[in-house]
Amino acid sequence: MPNSNKVMLKEAMSPDYWAFHGKTLESARRCYKYNQSRSFRNIFEVCIREDTAATKVEYIAQRLIPVVFERYNTVCKQLKEWDKLKVSDVALFCENVTNINAELDLIDGYKGHKSNKFVQTLEYISRIPHWIERLKELETVLQLFNIARNKDDWLKESIDSLKGDSLKDDSLKGDFLKNNSMKLSQIISFFANLDKNLYNVNDECWKLIKELSNADDFINFLKEIAEHDIKNLINGVDDHSDERLIQEDTVSSLIQVKRFLLPFMNNNERETIKSFLVSLSNVIDENPTLGKKIALCNSCNMALRNMYQSIENRGEATKEKIKNAVQNGSYTFGRDEKEDKCFVSLKYTSRTSKSEMIMTYNMNEILDLRGRALLIAKPKISENDVTHEKDEEMPKNIIDEFVVQVDLAQEIIDVLSLLIQLGHFDYRKFEKELIGKNKKDSMKKYLEFLRGELKNWQTIVDNAQEECYYLTFFPARHILAFYDYFTSEKLDEENEEECKTLIRFVNSKAQLPPRKDIKGISRGSKDYLKILCEIGNELEKIFRNIQKQPRRLKAAGQRVASDVVKRGKLFIAACADNTKVPNIIMSLYANHGYYPEPWQLLICTSSTTMEELTIFIKRSYFASDNGYEDHLFCIANLELLDFELQYDLVNQIRSMQEQEGYLLALICCRENGIHHHILDQFSSDVKATNGLNNDSMRGIYRELCQNVIRVSSDLSGQGKTEWIKEDSFKKKKIPRSFLISDDMEFGRLVSQFKECKLRPVESLHINIVSANYPGDVNMFLFELLTLGIVSTNVDIACLPPSETPTHIFIEIASTTEQHLLNSLPMTGYLLFNHMSWNIKSLKASQEINSPIQVTCHYLNLLDRNDIDSKEILFRTDKAIKDPLPVERCQNLIEKYFFNKGNKDISSFRFVEIFINVLADQLVRFSSSQFFTVDNLKLMIY
């Protein structure tokens, strides 16, 4: 009855409707109980195959079904004496059955005879084909790995017992249950013995065995490359792989699979099945995804072979390059000014019989050569292999020499990059070439020299910072910027602007002195301590006569009594929500009584350096001895630092804690219960807090940011941008847009704001259209609004100096359920203008040919029922002269565009589109001679 769902109840109640099914109803009722029975279906399928006449429903219902039930009942009756039966006797009942209990419950009057032992026996029988498949897969794997076996070991005996007579007759292959003569009474003991032999093989291990059994070609490939180092094979992916066939994760999987399976490929004649399974189980425990990785590699086996062979084939060319690099090459180290780090290049002259060519390699290419060198390195040679000493040892020596040289070059780069980043004067511009046959020794000596340079420079910087406090306010790159300004003979405007911003970082009232007034800086001297101290003294001259004017925090509001930093005692705040970090910072400073200044606050990011942390710690601990004894210092977002930086920071703090009079707070967010080293090390000082509540934050920022307003709306197109323009012009400021969208993390925000170069005559329009890094955007707004300056270890930018504060408009794009607005808590603390739909805000141009006037003149005639009697002309001598009033335009648009009150289109953007499209068509309409009022009347009548 395929269409029974379409049958009306009235039809079904009619006796005539069921008359056609009368001959089959009884069989249908009888079979209905067994509609989910797999055992009954097995017997039915056998019977219908045997009865060739069973081709029609009526025949099946009246003749075949009684035979099926008779056979089913016979099978069920014999189950009462199940312990006398063989597996073949219950084959039909058990084949493909997944729920033995459900099948037994369908047998009439059988509940009293059912026993746990019998149920367990039938369950084992139903899984015999599955176990045969598993054991055959295990047998295949043992053969692949050459595991030693006896002729009649337990595995072979188990497979033979489960297969039964199908072993002897190929025609019976696959009918394992129907041809198995094992007694049911033996089944439980058989599987108990099997479990004993397989006690340590779990489901994950069986999955691994299955994948291994299907991967014979791949295993043979692994055997071929067993003695080769393939860790660097991944370097060849880009050059030698079809992107559709092989990816880096495939090669990575190959490397891991080889590492785990290599022990199984050696000396396996001494392995037994038991020890092999123990080892395999240990492997899968260590790497549960190994089976999937084997499947991936097996599917890409040919591509992996081709790539490996391709790299092997280019080995000779690689050897020649490496030989030239070792014997004739030179390494040149220099400064990469764009990224403030060291670069290296390798050069040698390649000579052939016809030409000479200078070959140059950068660090990535050098590392690629190193990877190839390791890949083509000769595997260990067995005692039985006969090789010529000259052929084998010489290339290996060259390869080893090259690998050592590259490793030394990397170490040299690391130390040189540190010297550059820490501002060593000798490494602002430099070039060092290492050449000769003893390059390895030269590189070692140069590395030792650089390490000594680094140690000496760090000592010089430490001493200078202890002597000149203001050196702790700036990282090395900024100290060098001051050095350039103080010593340059020609004015560099970009350098001057940077120095002015740096001065404002410390005190907004301070002024950068003219270069001609700076005379105390040594030029060309190698006494670097003296130079640093001279720079520090000049900075002190700038700031010492400027009154420190901390901004007193007067806003009323509830305070958190426990958020108080005590002098000489470290305060560590822990929270579970990183959006609360600004609340905690302001809670600490509210209790202290003053707003934070830029130099009092270090907000960490993933790119924060140890230098930034070090100078900030020194700044806070030396403050009490340099006139800043009442200033609170705070480091936030410590959870973003990696373990090494947290470890070094802990050591820095502990080394300085003997100082007295410091005021230092640390803030670390512990989301998802993740532990952080710094919280563990100072656990006794940790205090859980969420800082100020939202009402208190609103009070603070409405006092601090009276010139800042957030503009938002329920729907897009409500006129936010237009309102900002008008309000900015009222304040006699030119709006300057700063767009924030997706993929703008904190460093990029600061960099782009620096490029903005806002002028005093401009207002700042921050237009946030989207943010997939809302935490970074929120922290950017916090720094900008609280400090007036945003900075990273690379860039620093500030609002323009002005007698009146910069007007800032923060426009938040409308999103579903205001998700964007809610993800930026800082915007919720500001003064705001949340715009809702109001037709009275529609601006109607008084220009007669503007789209809104064209549209509204037609709507006006329509509204007065004059549309069919009066002409409207535009852009002609007889054109309309007088525009409609603004209010009339608003009323007409509201009446005819929003006549159904559809809130989903309450948007000025939709109004604009509607008006522009309609006006264009109406102007064309009015310009046509065919569509004048008179001509239209003639057409109709």
URRA-V551974 format. One record per helix or strand of 2 or more residues. SS is the DSSP state (a for helix, b for strand). FROM is the first residue (numbers start at 0). TO is the last residue. Records with the same first field share a line. If there is no record, write none. Layout:
SS->FROM-TO + FROM-TO
This chain:
a->3-5 + 8-11 + 14-18 + 21-31 + 37-49 + 56-83 + 86-93 + 99-104 + 110-112 + 115-125 + 127-143 + 153-166 + 169-171 + 183-196 + 202-212 + 215-223 + 232-239 + 247-264 + 267-269 + 272-285 + 289-298 + 300-312 + 314-327 + 362-375 + 388-420 + 424-426 + 438-466 + 468-472 + 475-486 + 492-505 + 514-516 + 527-543 + 577-591 + 597-599 + 609-620 + 622-624 + 637-639 + 642-655 + 670-672 + 676-680 + 682-684 + 693-703 + 719-729 + 745-755 + 773-786 + 815-821 + 824-828 + 838-840 + 850-862 + 885-896 + 902-904 + 907-926 + 932-939
b->329-335 + 340-350 + 355-360 + 430-434 + 570-574 + 600-602 + 632-635 + 663-668 + 685-687 + 707-712 + 733-739 + 761-767 + 788-790 + 795-797 + 807-811 + 830-834
